[in-house]
Amino acid sequence: MADAEPDDLDDLEGFAALPEPRRRDRIKALAKKALPVPLWVRTSDLPKRAASALVMLAVAGTALWIGGVVWDAFIALVALVCFAEFARLVWRATGNPLGRALGLLAGAGYIGTAAMVLIGLGDFLLILALGVTIFTDTGAYFSGRTIGGPKIAPRISPSKTWAGLAGGMVASGLWVIGWVLAIDRGPAWLGPRFELGLNLGAANVLALLALGGGLAIIAQMGDFFESWLKRRAHMKDSSNLIPGHGGVFDRVDGLLPVSIAIAGLGAALV
């Protein structure tokens, strides 16, 4: 099929075209060019984000520790709230009935599949998925805010930088190495060990870093997908349920594709 002409793209219905950058984003971009923003300003939301993150970790950690039906119910609740936020974004992103229907069906399949994977994953793979997502977000946040630099896709997500992506990949890679060490030769209180006998030579370390980096890219793809959808819906966050973070979808946008990817990788290796 021939590519659409640039002038035709704005006439496509549904999700095809991105809106113009928001006025506040243009003003922020001009201000950053005129005046350097101090680091303490760029991280001024950190205390609120950290407090909310601790509460979320405590709730999720307790559900995971109890396990069984409590963990299953927790995942089901998170998935339902996430889908409600997703549906709201889709509804505001397009007025096309067919586009809305297809978007809701796709979202139900996407979020539902990830929820079933998270319920069915064993403890070790579940901790791998959660750790990759948390370390990717944390590494991307600090390296992006500290280093800054060129944006990846400013029309989709004005705050995402290549430095942030690199920091997230490194942090995720280090987590994967730590996860392998824990299940191979960690202390007894961590649970049964797999006794992999993995030689952490240069080749294996690079392979684990590459695995972590690849999963970080997948997490960021999930983040970009939600950012694109929010941009289409003219919304900053999926909701305001979590102070400093936005909505549930804002928190699990990277976990959804990472969990599916890890489940697929695990199935391929069995």
N, C-alpha and C positions, 0 to 999 in steps of 0.2 A: 504494500500500500504506500502511496506517495505521502511524504511528510506534509502536514498542514502548514500553510503559510503563517507567518507570525501574526498577521492581522486577523486570521481566522480563529486563532486559539482563544481569544477573548470572547468569542461568540459561542463556544461549546458549553453545553449545559452540564449541571452536576458538579463533579469534583475537578474537572480538567484544569481550570485556570487558577492561579494563585492571585489573591488580591494584592493591591499595591501595598508597600510597607506602611505600617501605621504611622500617624503623625508623630506620636511620642517616640517611636523608634528612630525616625528621621532626626528629631531634635536631639535625642541621646547621641546619635552617631556624630552629628555636627559638634556637640559639646565635647565629646571625647577627642575629636580632632583638634579642637581649640585649646582644651585644657587637659592635662594628664589627671586621671582620677586616682586618688590615693588608694592604697591597698585596703586600708581600714574601711573606706567607703564601699569598695567592691565586695567586701565580706561582712558588711554591716548586718546582714540577715542571718549570719552564722549562729548566734546564740539561740534564736527562735528555731532555726532548722535543727540544731543539735538537740534541743529539748524535745522537740516533736519526734526526732529520730529515736531518742532513748525510750520514749513511751512506746513507739511502734515496735522497737526491738524487744521490749519487755513483754508486750502482748503476744507478738508472734513467737518469741522464744518460749513463753509459758505454754502456748498451744502445742508447739513442737515437742516440748519436754513431756507433756502429758500424752500426746500422740493419740492414736486410735480415732474414735468418733469425734473427739474434741478438735483434733487437727483437721479432719475432713470437714467438719462444720465451719471451722474458721476459714478454710480455703473457699468453701461454697459461698459464705457470706461476702468475702472479699471479691469473688468473681461476680456476684450479683450486683454489688455496688459499682464495680468497675464497668459492667455492661450498662448499667443505668446511666453512668456518666458518658460512656461511649455513645449510647443512643441519643443523648441530649446533643452531643457534638454533631452527630450525623444529621439530626433533625434541623439544626441551625446552619449546617454547612451547605445544604441544598434543599430547594423546594420541589425538586423533581420527585414525584411519587415512586417511580421505578428506581431512581438513585437511592432514595431512602430505604426502600425494601431490600435492595441488594446490599446496601451498607450494613443494615441491621443483621441480615443473614450472615454476611462475612464476619461481622463482629462477634456474633454468637458462636460461630465455628472457631474463630481465633481464640477468644477468651475461654470458651468451653474446653477446647483442646488443651490449652495451657493448664487450666484448673484440674482436669483429669490427670494430666502428667504429674502435677505437683502432689496430687493425692496418692498417685501410684509409685512415685519415685522412692527408692530406698533412702534411708537416712543419709548415707554418704554422698550420693548424687544430689540429693536435695540441698545439703549443706554446700556442695560445690556450686550449685546454681544460685543460691542466695548470696554466697560470698562473692562470686563473680559480679553480680549485679551491684552489691553494696560497694565493693572496691572500685569498680568502674566508675560509679557515680562520684565517689569520694575523690578518686584520683583526678577525674575530669574537672570537678569543681575547683580544687585547689590549684591545679596547674593552669586551668583556664583563667581563673581570677588573678593568679600571680603573674603569669607570663603574658597572657593576652595574645595579641597577634592576629593574623588573618582569620577570617571567618570561613567556615566550611560551606554553609548555604545560608547567607544572611536573610534571604527572602522567606525562608522557611523557619529558621531559628536564629535570630540575630545574636544570641549569646554563645553559640557553639563555635569553638575555635579548634584549629588543628592542634594547637598545644594542649588543649583540654582532651582531645581524642587520644593523643600520644600518652598523656599522663594516665588516662583511664586504662589504656592497653598495658602499660607497665605495671600499674597497680594490680590489674587482673592477673597478669602473668605471675607476679610474685605470690598472689593468693593461691594460684593453682599449684605452684611449687610447694608452698606451705601445706596445702591440702594433701598432696601426695606424700610428703614426709610424715604428716600426722597419721594417715591410714597405713603407712608402711612400717614406721618405727616410733610412733607416738607413745605416750604413757598409757598405762592400762585403763585409767579412768575415762579416756576418750572412747572406750568401747573396743570391740574385737579388731585386731589388726589383720591386714590382708597379706602381710609378709611378701610384698612384691619383690623385694631384693633388688630394687631399682638402683642402678649405678648412676649417681648424679654427676656424670661427666659432662663435658661441654656440649656434646650433641644432644643429650637428654634434657639438659637445662634449657637449651635453645628451643627444643621441641615443646617443652612445657610452657615456655614464654610465648611461643607462637600460638599454642592452643589458647592460652589466656587472652592474648591479643586478639585472636579471631573471635572469641566469645564476646570480648569487649566491643568489637565492631558490630556484632549482631545486636548487642544491647543498645548501642547507639542508633542502629537502624530502627529499632522499636521506638526509641525516643524521638527520632526524626519523623517517624510516621505519625506519632501523636501530635507533634508540633505542627506538622502539615495540616492535620485535621482541625486543630485548634485555630490555626490561621484561617482556614476556610470558614470556620464557625465564628470568627471574630471574637474569640475568647482567650484570655491570658492563661487560665487554668481550667482543668476539667470540672472542678468545683472548689469550694473553700472549706472542705471538711477538716483538712490537716493544716494547722498554722505553720506558715513558712514553706510549705510544700505544695499546697493546692489540694487536689483531690486524690482519691485512691488510684485512678488511672495514671496520674502523674507519677506515682511512686512505683507502680508495677509495669510501666510501659517497656522497660528493658528486661524485666524478669520474664514476661510472657514469651518473647521469642527465644531467650536464652534457655528456658526450661524445655521448650520444644526441641531446640537444637541439641541439648545434652541428651534428651531421651532418644532422639534419632541416632546420635553418635553411639550411645550405649547399645542400642539395638543392632547397629551395624557391626559392633565389635564382638557381640556375643556369638 
